[in-house]
Amino acid sequence: MADNIDLELSLQTNHSMIINKRLTQSDVDYNNRLHLPKREFEQFILPEMEWELVMNLRNSVEVIVKDVNGNEYHVTLVKYQNGHYYFMGKWMDIVRAKGYKRDDEISLLWDKSNEVFYII
């Protein structure tokens, strides 16, 4: 028989590509958007993204967000004119699936090699 195998998500990560976020009421209500921490996003995530993706953020781009259970969500990543970054579109699908509420803390990891965000 096969030995027990630990199948936990084990990514070789650069922790500088992780941003933490305490959810606000507007992140989990009808606004249907997650406000990403601007300073951390620009410092840790943007430098790791492909140039073309970064240049299209004002027009919005579709990105994939995966959770530790392997669920995959397609959300819209956009940079507003005020310079702030948001997940929009299907963000509320994630909120409902995870049961997120105000003051929950999430971490987002950008996986540069696969161009995917992970919620951890």
N, C-alpha and C positions, 0 to 999 in steps of 0.2 A: 504494500500500500504506500501511497505517496505520503510524505511527511506533511504536516500542516504548513501552509505557506501564508505568510502575512502579506495581504494584498493592499495594505494601506497606501494612500497616495504618497509617493515619495519622490518629490521633485528635487533635482539638484538646483537650488535656487541661489540667486544673489539677493540677499535680503534688502539691498538698496532698491530693488524693483518692487517692493511691497509698500503700499500705502494703507493706512488705517483710517477708519471713518466711523464716528459715532452718528447713527442715523437721527435725523431731525424729523419733526412732524411732516414737513414738506417733502422729505425723501420717501415717505411711506403713505402719503395720502393721494388724493385725486390729481395732484399736479403731474403724476406719471413721469417723474424724473429724479435722478440721483445727482445731487450736487457733489462733484469730486473736489477734494482739497487742492486748490490751485497751486500753492507753493510746492507741495509734495509731488503733485502730478507733473509740474514743469521740471522739477529737479530730478526726479527718479524715473518717471515713465517716459516722457517725451524723448529724452536722449536715446532711449533704447528702441524707439519705434522707427520704422522705415520712413525715409524722408517724404515719399509720396503720400503716405497715410497722414502724416503731420500736416502737409500742405493742404489736404482736403478737409481738415476738421471744421473749417468755417462752413463748408457745404454739407457737412455731416457724413459720417462713414458708418457702415455696419461692421460691428465687431462681434466676436463670439465670447460669451462668458460661460465658463464651466464651473460646476460645483464639485465637491469632493466625492459625490456619489456618481459622477459621470454625466449628470444632466447638462444639457447644452441649451443655451439661450442666445438668441440673436437680438442684440440691442443696438441702438443708434448712439454713437459717440459724436458729440458736437461741441464746438467752441463758440460761445455766444459773443456778440459784439463787445460785451463788457469784459471779455477775456476769461470768463469762467467756463469750466468744462462740466459736461453733464452726460450721464447715460439717460437715454430717453427711449421712446418706442415701447419695447417689450419689458422695460424695467419692472413694471408692476406685476408681470408674470413671475418674476423672481421673488418679489415681495410676498405675493400670495403663496407661492410654493414653499417658501422658507418660513412663512409666518412672522416676518420681520415687523417690528414695532419701534416706535420712538425710543431712543437711548440704547438700542441694540448696537453692538460694535461688530463691524465687519472688517476684513482685510482683503485687499485686492492685490493680486500678484500678476504682473505682466510677464508672460512667457514669450520672450523675444523669438525663440527659434520656431515656435508654432503660431505666433501672432494671435495669442489667445489670452484673455484674462481669466484668472481663477479666483473664485470667492473662497477664502479659507478662514 
